[in-house]
């Protein structure tokens, strides 16, 4: 054992000596006086003459060799890092780039099957075969896309300079030259659309008849207008989905700064001004995963092989299509939705109907479908007022119809006669009312804690009641407090009532002292520093909106009325509860006795006179009569914001309707809000349909009505 250990030690010693000797040799070699260098012959003790001629010494040479060694090591390290970075980059490539690479590879595979175009002449030999979507079936669609989605015109720079907000894809049969020309001269006029941030592109397939002559005309059309996207497939109704993919691919690839894609066809009129205005008012959150239009539910696939809408079981096995926005009315989608359609199309079996196809993908991807009735498939070409109020309208089966309707649609004198006017046209603008309102609506009496408890925590207030009153109407306010205004809780819902007023025109000091005493006693008066007058009723509307926005925005609803009203709270709360159970009235709610086609008074001797310079329309937008109406508080801050930039008119309830229209809220009519006169017997007052009665200016009459309403001796067959 000892012998074996000694032998092992000797072996290790010998190896160590060899290693030291090799190190010494290397050092001697590097420091030797006669350093051997590859090259021509040179005498011992001398450097190679080639190095001496360049002024390189032995020390320089040694440093060079060391630098080379370090450089080699660093280069290997960099190569290793580069390889890792390239590997990470490949792994992080997005789906769009992968799809593009796949298309390029497939296109390269097919290039031997396609004939090359001559530099001087147009080659149309690739038109001969029609691609039918049904033949694709469940195969990998990408194998076909490289050929059929190949565009015949380059528009890769179309969006680069303009940075559009909306890309409009208009699907047009190849032969519809006159329709496209009419659209370019009317609603698709390029200079007008550039100001709106809209780019319009027509999407075509290949001509079905007179192929060579029609294709030559299409080439010339594109050379002139530079707005045609053309896929490599025959233009038929069964290939509409391929059309949509051609257009969508263009939008998502070359117009990435755009927020939305519009899909329509050349037999509809599109009001881009209205559409863009609406889209720009959306929240940023609505710019994602959104598909907006007229939604079709419960549509069933047609299994009749002779039908143009035939879809076999192999393409769609379900009994009912998922909800979709119908192409017949046009639709708009956020840009990310377009990208998801394009990516999904590589593996999702194609259907011949792009809207249904989108619905199938949308269900899987979780898009938000938004119902919007302004996308219409109705024919409004003979009703220009209605045409002005929608985004799309169908029925333009003759190109000349575009010209006639568009001419009327841009006739401002004519449009001012429309029952539901365009406020941008008829209402004078104002930069800001804020400075004026801050001064005018300065509060003399205020109760900002009315919707809070003693610990300044928000109370659960169902209904805030704001009653417009004159300072000197002490008896009317007392009658309200003693009757329907004294009710604090109805059907377990909390009610807060306040009176809104300005300053009296005369006997100001005397009246104000009484108002002060009254408010000290009841604590329910909101009074601002402006003089009471008919023309200033609108200021009370704005005052109410401002006060709730700042002090009681957490409440559910606001009731606004006058001090000569009888109000049936039990019926009103029941009405709101019933709507809530149906999923209605929770947001964007405005209800009362709606006045339609209310004519603007132009006689200067009338107290209702509204001059042209303030409002030039013949009619006001629909609005609820000011005697009493209900608004959900979620829209009150938006109404108040609009009041800061909306010119005042002296008709307070009409002004409220204008604000509602500006934020896209339509008033809901309820016949239970009675404007003038109504039976005041017990059973009439308890009728479950009755909400309010207007016209009790005598406080004594108010007490009488309340006694009738609360008379327990009367049985009205369980009617409230």
C-alpha positions in Angstrom: 0.0 0.0 0.0 2.9 2.4 0.9 4.7 1.4 -2.2 1.7 2.2 -4.4 1.4 5.6 -2.8 5.0 6.4 -3.4 4.8 5.5 -7.1 1.7 7.7 -7.5 3.6 10.6 -5.9 6.5 10.2 -8.3 4.2 10.2 -11.3 2.5 13.4 -10.1 5.9 15.0 -9.6 7.0 14.1 -13.1 3.8 15.6 -14.6 4.3 18.8 -12.6 7.8 19.1 -13.9 6.7 18.7 -17.4 4.0 21.4 -17.0 6.5 23.8 -15.5 8.9 23.1 -18.3 6.3 23.9 -20.9 5.4 27.1 -19.2 9.0 28.2 -19.2 9.5 27.3 -22.8 6.4 29.5 -23.7 7.8 32.4 -21.7 11.2 32.1 -23.2 9.6 31.8 -26.7 7.7 35.0 -26.2 10.8 36.9 -24.8 13.4 35.3 -27.1 15.8 37.6 -28.8 15.2 35.8 -32.1 11.4 35.5 -32.3 10.5 33.2 -35.2 7.9 34.9 -37.3 6.3 33.3 -40.4 7.4 35.1 -43.6 10.5 35.6 -45.6 14.0 34.6 -44.4 15.7 36.9 -41.8 18.9 36.7 -39.8 18.9 35.4 -36.2 18.3 38.2 -33.7 16.4 40.3 -36.2 12.8 40.9 -36.8 11.2 40.2 -40.1 12.2 43.1 -42.4 8.5 43.5 -43.3 7.7 44.4 -39.7 10.8 46.6 -39.3 9.8 48.5 -42.4 6.5 49.4 -40.7 8.2 50.5 -37.4 6.9 47.5 -35.3 9.2 46.6 -32.4 9.3 43.3 -30.5 7.4 44.8 -27.6 4.7 46.0 -30.1 4.5 42.6 -31.6 4.0 40.9 -28.2 1.2 43.4 -27.4 -0.4 42.7 -30.8 -0.4 39.0 -30.1 -1.9 39.4 -26.7 -4.6 41.8 -28.2 -5.3 39.2 -30.9 -5.8 36.5 -28.2 -8.1 38.8 -26.2 -10.0 39.8 -29.4 -10.6 36.2 -30.3 -12.0 35.4 -26.9 -14.2 38.5 -26.9 -15.4 37.7 -30.4 -16.4 34.2 -29.3 -18.3 35.7 -26.3 -20.1 38.2 -28.6 -21.0 35.5 -31.0 -22.5 33.5 -28.1 -24.5 36.6 -26.9 -25.7 37.3 -30.5 -26.9 33.7 -30.9 -28.8 34.0 -27.6 -30.3 37.3 -28.7 -31.3 36.0 -32.1 -32.9 33.0 -30.4 -34.9 35.2 -28.1 -36.0 37.5 -31.0 -37.2 34.5 -32.9 -39.2 33.2 -29.9 -40.8 36.7 -29.4 -41.9 37.3 -33.0 -45.5 38.3 -33.0 -48.2 36.3 -34.9 -48.4 39.0 -37.6 -44.8 38.6 -38.6 -45.1 34.8 -38.5 -48.1 35.0 -40.7 -46.3 37.3 -43.2 -43.4 34.9 -43.4 -45.7 32.0 -44.0 -47.4 33.9 -46.8 -44.1 34.7 -48.4 -43.0 31.1 -48.2 -46.3 29.9 -49.8 -46.1 32.6 -52.4 -42.6 31.4 -53.3 -43.9 27.8 -53.6 -46.6 28.9 -56.0 -44.5 31.3 -58.1 -43.6 28.5 -60.5 -47.3 27.9 -61.1 -48.0 31.5 -62.0 -47.1 33.2 -65.3 -45.0 36.3 -65.0 -46.3 39.6 -66.1 -44.7 41.2 -69.1 -43.2 44.6 -68.3 -45.2 46.3 -71.1 -48.4 44.3 -71.3 -51.0 43.1 -68.8 -51.2 39.4 -68.4 -54.7 38.1 -67.6 -54.1 34.4 -68.0 -54.4 33.7 -64.3 -58.1 34.7 -64.3 -59.4 31.5 -65.8 -60.3 29.5 -62.6 -62.7 30.7 -60.0 -61.8 30.0 -56.4 -64.8 28.8 -54.4 -64.7 29.1 -50.7 -66.7 25.9 -50.2 -63.9 24.0 -51.9 -61.4 25.1 -49.2 -63.4 23.5 -46.4 -61.4 22.4 -43.5 -58.0 22.5 -45.3 -55.3 24.9 -44.1 -56.5 28.1 -45.6 -53.0 29.6 -45.8 -52.2 27.3 -48.7 -54.7 29.3 -50.8 -54.2 32.8 -49.3 -50.8 33.2 -50.9 -52.5 33.1 -54.3 -56.0 34.3 -53.9 -55.3 37.2 -51.5 -52.4 38.5 -53.6 -53.2 42.1 -54.4 -52.8 43.3 -58.0 -52.0 46.9 -56.9 -49.5 48.3 -54.4 -51.1 50.6 -51.8 -48.5 50.1 -49.1 -48.0 53.8 -48.8 -51.6 54.9 -48.8 -51.9 55.5 -45.1 -48.4 56.5 -44.3 -48.7 60.2 -45.0 -52.3 60.7 -43.8 -52.3 58.6 -40.5 -56.1 58.0 -40.7 -58.4 57.5 -37.8 -60.8 55.2 -39.8 -60.1 52.9 -42.8 -63.3 52.4 -44.8 -63.5 49.3 -46.9 -66.2 49.5 -49.6 -66.9 46.1 -51.3 -67.8 46.6 -54.9 -68.3 44.1 -57.8 -65.6 44.5 -60.4 -68.0 45.8 -63.1 -69.6 48.5 -60.9 -67.5 51.4 -62.3 -70.4 53.9 -62.2 -71.2 53.2 -58.6 -67.6 53.8 -57.5 -67.4 57.0 -59.5 -70.7 58.3 -57.9 -69.4 57.5 -54.4 -66.1 59.3 -55.1 -68.1 62.4 -56.1 -70.4 62.3 -53.1 -70.0 60.7 -49.7 -66.6 59.2 -50.6 -65.1 62.6 -51.7 -61.4 62.4 -50.7 -60.8 66.1 -49.7 -63.7 66.0 -47.3 -62.7 62.7 -45.8 -59.1 63.7 -45.3 -60.3 66.4 -42.8 -62.2 63.7 -40.9 -59.3 61.3 -40.9 -60.9 58.7 -43.2 -59.3 56.7 -46.0 -61.7 55.0 -48.4 -60.6 51.9 -50.4 -62.8 49.9 -52.8 -62.3 46.1 -52.5 -62.7 44.1 -55.7 -62.2 40.6 -57.1 -61.5 39.7 -60.7 -64.1 40.4 -63.5 -66.5 37.6 -64.3 -67.2 38.7 -67.9 -65.2 40.6 -70.5 -62.3 39.8 -68.4 -59.5 41.4 -70.3 -61.3 44.7 -71.2 -62.8 45.1 -67.7 -59.5 44.4 -66.0 -57.8 46.9 -68.2 -60.4 49.5 -67.2 -59.9 48.6 -63.5 -56.1 49.2 -63.9 -56.8 52.6 -65.5 -59.3 53.4 -62.7 -56.8 52.6 -60.1 -54.1 54.6 -61.9 -56.4 57.6 -61.7 -57.8 57.3 -58.2 -55.3 55.0 -56.4 -58.0 53.5 -54.2 -58.6 49.9 -55.4 -57.7 46.7 -53.6 -58.1 43.7 -55.8 -57.7 40.1 -54.8 -56.8 37.2 -57.1 -60.2 35.5 -57.3 -63.4 35.8 -59.3 -65.8 38.5 -58.0 -68.8 36.5 -56.8 -71.1 36.6 -53.8 -69.7 33.3 -52.6 -66.2 34.9 -52.3 -67.3 37.9 -50.2 -65.2 36.6 -47.2 -62.1 36.6 -49.4 -62.9 40.2 -50.2 -63.1 41.1 -46.6 -59.8 39.4 -45.9 -58.1 41.4 -48.7 -59.4 44.6 -47.2 -58.7 43.7 -43.6 -55.2 42.6 -44.4 -54.5 46.0 -46.1 -55.9 47.9 -43.1 -54.0 46.0 -40.4 -50.7 45.9 -42.3 -50.5 49.4 -43.8 -52.8 51.6 -41.7 -51.7 50.6 -38.2 -52.2 54.2 -36.9 -55.9 53.9 -37.6 -58.3 53.0 -34.7 -61.2 51.5 -36.6 -62.2 49.7 -39.8 -65.5 50.3 -41.5 -67.1 47.6 -43.7 -69.7 48.6 -46.3 -70.7 48.2 -49.9 -71.4 50.4 -53.0 -75.2 50.2 -52.7 -75.3 52.2 -49.4 -74.8 55.8 -48.5 -72.4 56.4 -45.5 -72.5 59.5 -43.3 -68.8 59.5 -42.3 -69.1 62.9 -40.5 -71.7 61.4 -38.1 -69.8 58.1 -37.7 -66.4 59.7 -37.0 -67.9 62.2 -34.5 -69.5 59.4 -32.6 -66.3 57.2 -32.6 -64.2 60.1 -31.4 -66.5 60.5 -28.4 -65.9 57.0 -27.2 -63.8 56.1 -24.3 -60.3 54.8 -25.0 -61.4 51.5 -23.5 -64.0 51.1 -26.3 -61.1 51.3 -28.9 -60.4 47.6 -28.2 -62.3 44.4 -29.0 -65.3 46.3 -30.3 -67.6 45.4 -33.2 -70.4 47.9 -33.7 -73.5 47.8 -36.0 -76.9 46.2 -36.2 -76.7 42.9 -34.4 -78.5 39.8 -35.8 -79.3 37.1 -33.3 -80.6 33.5 -33.7 -79.8 33.4 -37.4 -79.8 29.8 -38.7 -77.6 28.3 -41.4 -79.3 27.4 -44.7 -78.9 23.7 -45.6 -80.6 24.0 -49.0 -78.0 23.3 -51.6 -79.8 25.4 -54.2 -79.8 28.5 -52.0 -77.2 31.2 -52.4 -76.9 31.1 -48.6 -76.2 27.4 -48.5 -73.7 26.3 -45.8 -72.9 22.6 -45.5 -72.4 20.8 -42.1 -68.7 20.5 -42.8 -68.3 24.3 -42.6 -70.6 25.0 -39.7 -72.1 22.2 -37.5 -74.2 24.4 -35.2 -78.0 24.9 -35.5 -77.7 28.7 -34.9 -75.0 31.2 -35.8 -73.5 33.2 -33.0 -74.6 36.9 -32.9 -73.0 39.1 -35.6 -73.2 42.6 -37.0 -75.0 42.3 -40.4 -73.1 43.4 -43.5 -76.4 44.7 -44.9 -76.2 47.7 -42.6 -72.5 48.2 -42.6 -70.4 47.9 -39.4 -67.3 49.3 -37.7 -64.7 47.3 -35.7 -61.7 48.2 -33.7 -58.4 47.6 -35.4 -57.4 44.7 -33.1 -60.6 42.9 -34.1 -59.5 43.1 -37.7 -56.2 41.6 -36.8 -57.8 38.7 -35.0 -60.1 38.0 -38.0 -57.0 37.8 -40.2 -55.0 35.6 -37.9 -58.0 33.2 -37.2 -58.7 32.9 -40.9 -55.6 30.8 -41.3 -57.1 27.9 -39.4 -60.8 28.7 -39.2 -62.8 27.1 -42.0 -64.1 29.9 -44.2 -67.8 30.7 -44.7 -69.0 32.7 -47.7 -70.6 35.3 -45.5 -68.0 37.6 -43.8 -70.4 38.9 -41.1 -71.4 35.4 -40.0 -67.7 34.4 -40.2 -66.8 37.3 -38.0 -69.5 36.3 -35.5 -68.0 32.8 -35.2 -64.5 34.2 -34.6 -65.9 36.9 -32.3 -67.6 34.4 -30.0 -64.3 32.6 -29.6 -62.2 35.7 -29.0 -64.7 37.5 -26.7 -65.4 40.6 -28.7 -67.9 43.2 -27.4 -70.8 43.5 -29.9 -72.4 46.9 -29.6 -75.9 47.4 -31.0 -76.3 50.7 -32.9 -79.5 51.5 -34.8 -77.8 54.3 -36.7 -76.4 51.5 -38.9 -79.5 51.0 -41.0 -80.4 48.8 -43.9 -83.6 50.8 -44.5 -84.0 52.9 -47.6 -83.9 56.6 -46.6 -83.0 58.1 -50.0 -86.4 59.9 -50.2 -86.2 61.1 -46.5 -83.2 63.3 -46.2 -84.0 64.2 -42.6 -83.9 60.6 -41.6 -80.8 60.1 -43.8 -79.1 62.8 -41.8 -79.7 61.0 -38.6 -78.2 57.6 -39.5 -74.7 56.4 -40.4 -75.7 54.1 -43.2 -78.7 53.7 -45.5 -79.4 51.1 -48.3 -81.4 51.2 -51.5 -79.1 53.1 -53.8 -79.5 50.8 -56.7 -78.8 53.5 -59.2 -75.6 55.7 -59.2 -77.6 58.8 -59.8 -79.4 58.4 -56.5 -76.2 59.2 -54.7 -75.9 62.6 -56.3 -79.5 63.7 -55.7 -79.5 62.5 -52.0 -76.1 63.9 -51.3 -77.1 67.3 -52.7 -80.1 67.5 -50.3 -78.1 66.2 -47.5 -75.7 69.1 -47.8 -78.4 71.8 -48.2 -78.3 73.6 -44.9 -81.5 75.5 -45.5 -83.3 72.3 -46.1 -81.8 70.5 -43.1 -82.8 73.2 -40.7 -86.4 72.1 -41.3 -85.7 68.5 -40.0 -87.7 67.4 -36.9 -84.6 66.0 -35.3 -82.0 68.6 -36.2 -78.3 68.4 -36.4 -77.1 70.5 -33.5 -73.8 71.3 -35.1 -75.8 72.9 -37.8 -78.6 74.7 -36.0 -77.1 75.6 -32.6 -74.7 78.5 -32.2 -71.4 77.4 -30.6 -69.7 79.0 -27.7 -66.1 78.6 -26.5 -67.0 78.4 -22.8 -69.8 79.4 -20.4 -67.7 78.4 -17.4 -66.5 81.9 -16.3 -70.1 83.2 -16.6 -71.6 80.3 -14.8 -69.0 80.4 -12.0 -70.0 84.0 -11.3 -73.8 83.6 -11.9 -74.2 80.3 -10.0 -72.4 81.5 -7.0 -74.4 80.0 -4.1 -76.1 82.0 -1.4 -77.7 79.0 0.3 -76.2 75.5 -0.1 -76.4 72.1 1.6 -73.5 70.1 0.1 -73.8 67.4 2.8 -77.5 66.5 2.0 -76.4 63.1 0.6 -74.0 62.3 3.4 -74.4 61.1 7.0 -73.0 62.8 10.1 -69.6 61.1 9.5 -69.4 62.5 6.0 -69.9 59.1 4.4 -72.1 58.7 1.3 -75.6 57.7 2.0 -77.5 55.3 -0.2 -79.8 57.9 -1.9 -82.1 56.5 -4.5 -83.7 59.8 -5.7 -82.6 63.4 -5.4 -85.5 65.7 -5.9 -84.8 69.3 -7.2 -87.9 71.5 -7.2 -87.7 74.8 -9.2 -89.3 77.5 -7.1 -89.5 81.3 -6.8 -88.2 82.9 -3.6 -91.6 84.4 -2.8 -93.4 81.0 -3.1 -93.3 80.3 0.6 -96.7 78.8 0.8 -96.2 76.5 -2.2 -93.0 75.1 -0.6 -94.7 74.7 2.8 -97.5 72.7 1.1 -95.0 70.4 -0.7 -93.2 69.7 2.6 -96.5 68.9 4.3 -97.7 66.6 1.5 -95.7 64.5 -1.0 -92.5 66.3 -0.4 -92.4 65.2 3.2 -92.0 61.6 2.2 -88.4 60.4 3.0 -88.6 56.7 2.2 -90.7 54.9 -0.4 -90.5 51.1 -1.0 -87.3 51.0 1.1 -85.7 53.7 -1.2 -84.3 56.9 0.2 -85.5 60.3 -1.2 -83.8 63.7 -0.7 -85.7 66.9 -1.6 -84.3 70.4 -2.2 -85.7 73.6 -3.6 -83.7 75.5 -6.3 -84.1 79.3 -6.8 -82.4 82.5 -7.7 -83.0 86.0 -6.3 -86.4 87.8 -6.5 -86.8 90.8 -8.9 -88.2 93.1 -6.3 -88.4 93.5 -2.5 -85.2 91.6 -2.5 -84.0 92.4 1.0 -87.4 91.6 2.7 -87.9 88.4 0.7 -84.3 87.2 1.4 -84.7 87.6 5.1 -87.7 85.3 5.0 -85.8 82.8 2.8 -83.0 82.9 5.3 -85.4 82.0 8.1 -87.0 79.3 6.0 -83.7 77.7 5.2 -82.5 77.9 8.8 -85.6 75.9 9.7 -85.7 73.3 7.0 -82.2 73.2 5.5 -83.5 72.4 2.0 -82.9 75.5 -0.2 -80.2 75.9 -2.9 -80.1 79.5 -4.0 -77.8 81.1 -6.5 -76.8 84.7 -7.2 -79.0 85.5 -10.3 -82.3 87.3 -10.8 -85.4 85.2 -11.4 -86.9 85.5 -14.8 -88.4 83.3 -17.5 -85.2 83.7 -19.6 -83.1 82.5 -16.6 -85.0 79.2 -16.0 -82.2 77.5 -18.0 -79.8 78.6 -15.3 -81.7 76.6 -12.8 -81.4 73.5 -15.0 -77.6 74.0 -15.1 -77.5 74.8 -11.4 -79.2 71.5 -10.6 -76.8 69.5 -12.9 -73.8 71.2 -11.3 -74.9 70.7 -7.7 -75.6 67.0 -8.2 -72.3 66.5 -10.0 -70.4 68.1 -7.1 -72.4 66.9 -4.2 -74.6 63.9 -4.9 -73.3 62.0 -7.9 -73.5 58.7 -6.1 -77.3 58.8 -6.0 -79.3 56.7 -8.5 -81.7 59.2 -10.1 -82.6 62.9 -10.2 -86.2 64.1 -10.3 -86.6 67.7 -11.6 -90.0 69.4 -11.3 -91.8 72.6 -10.4 -93.5 73.7 -7.2 -97.0 73.4 -8.7 -96.8 69.6 -9.2 -98.4 66.7 -7.4 -96.0 63.7 -7.4 -96.9 60.1 -6.8 -93.6 58.7 -5.4 -94.9 55.2 -4.9 -95.7 54.9 -8.6 -92.4 56.5 -9.7 -90.3 54.2 -7.6 -92.3 51.2 -8.7 -91.8 52.2 -12.3 -88.0 52.4 -11.9 -87.9 49.1 -10.0 -89.8 47.4 -12.8 -87.4 48.7 -15.4 -84.4 47.7 -13.3 -85.7 44.1 -13.1 -85.7 44.1 -16.9 -82.1 45.4 -17.0 -83.2 48.9 -18.1 -83.1 52.4 -16.7 -79.8 51.8 -14.8 -77.8 54.0 -17.1 -78.4 56.7 -19.7 -82.0 57.1 -18.6 -84.2 60.2 -19.3 -87.9 59.8 -18.9 -91.0 62.0 -18.7 -93.7 63.5 -21.0 -91.8 63.7 -24.2 -92.5 66.5 -26.6 -91.7 65.7 -30.3 -91.4 68.2 -33.1 -91.6 71.2 -30.7 -91.5 74.2 -33.0 -89.1 77.1 -32.3 -91.0 80.4 -31.8 -89.7 83.1 -34.1 -92.2 85.9 -33.1 -90.2 88.6 -31.3 -93.2 89.6 -29.1 -93.4 86.1 -27.6 -91.7 85.2 -24.3 -90.7 81.9 -26.0 -88.9 83.7 -28.8 -85.5 82.2 -29.7 -83.5 84.1 -32.3 -81.8 82.6 -35.3 -78.4 83.6 -34.1 -78.8 81.3 -31.1 -80.8 78.4 -32.6 -81.7 78.3 -36.3 -83.5 75.0 -36.5 -87.3 74.8 -37.1 -87.7 72.1 -34.4 -86.0 71.4 -31.1 -84.8 67.9 -30.4 -87.2 65.7 -28.4 -87.3 66.7 -24.8 -89.3 66.0 -21.6 -91.7 68.6 -20.4 -90.1 70.6 -17.6 -93.0 70.0 -15.2 -91.4 66.8 -14.1 -88.9 64.3 -15.4 -86.3 61.7 -14.2 -82.7 61.4 -15.2 -80.2 58.7 -14.1 -77.3 60.4 -12.4 -74.6 58.6 -14.4 -75.2 61.0 -17.2 -75.6 64.2 -15.2 -71.9 65.1 -15.1 -71.7 64.7 -18.9 -74.7 67.0 -19.3 -73.1 69.6 -17.0 -69.9 69.4 -19.0 -71.9 70.0 -22.3 -73.6 73.0 -20.7 -70.3 74.7 -20.4 -69.9 74.9 -24.2 -73.6 75.0 -25.3 -75.2 78.3 -26.0 -78.2 79.0 -23.7 -81.8 79.2 -25.0 -84.6 80.6 -22.7 -86.6 77.3 -23.0 -85.3 75.4 -20.0 -86.7 71.9 -20.8 -85.8 72.2 -24.5 -82.3 73.1 -23.3 -82.2 69.9 -21.2 -83.2 68.0 -24.4 -80.4 69.6 -26.3 -77.9 68.5 -23.7 -79.3 65.0 -23.8 -79.0 64.8 -27.6 -75.4 66.0 -27.3 -74.4 63.0 -25.1 -76.4 60.6 -27.2 -79.4 60.0 -24.8 -82.9 59.7 -26.2 -85.8 60.7 -23.9 -88.2 58.0 -23.0 -91.9 58.9 -23.1 -94.2 58.0 -20.1 -97.8 59.1 -20.3 -98.0 59.1 -16.5 -96.3 62.4 -16.4 -99.3 64.7 -16.9 -98.5 68.2 -18.1 -101.9 69.9 -17.6 -104.9 68.8 -15.7 -106.0 65.5 -14.5 -108.8 64.1 -12.3 -108.0 64.6 -8.6 -110.3 62.1 -7.0 -108.8 59.4 -4.8 -108.8 56.5 -7.3 -107.5 58.7 -10.2 -104.6 59.8 -8.0 -103.9 56.2 -7.0 -104.0 54.9 -10.5 -100.8 52.9 -10.9 -100.0 54.6 -14.2 -100.0 58.2 -12.7 -96.6 59.7 -12.0 -97.2 63.5 -11.7 -99.9 66.1 -12.3 -98.9 69.7 -13.3 -100.9 72.8 -12.5 -101.7 73.1 -8.7 -100.6 76.7 -8.2 -102.9 77.2 -5.3 -101.3 75.6 -2.1 -104.8 75.0 -0.7 -105.6 72.8 -3.7 -102.4 70.8 -3.1 -103.5 70.0 0.4 -106.9 68.9 -1.0 -105.3 66.6 -3.5 -103.1 65.1 -0.9 -106.1 64.4 1.4 -107.8 62.6 -1.5 -104.7 60.6 -2.3 -104.2 59.4 1.3 -107.9 58.9 2.2 -107.9 55.4 3.6 -111.7 55.2 3.6 -111.8 54.9 -0.2 -111.3 51.4 -1.8 -110.1 51.6 -5.4 -110.0 47.9 -6.2 -106.4 47.6 -5.2 -105.3 50.4 -7.5 -102.6 52.6 -6.2 
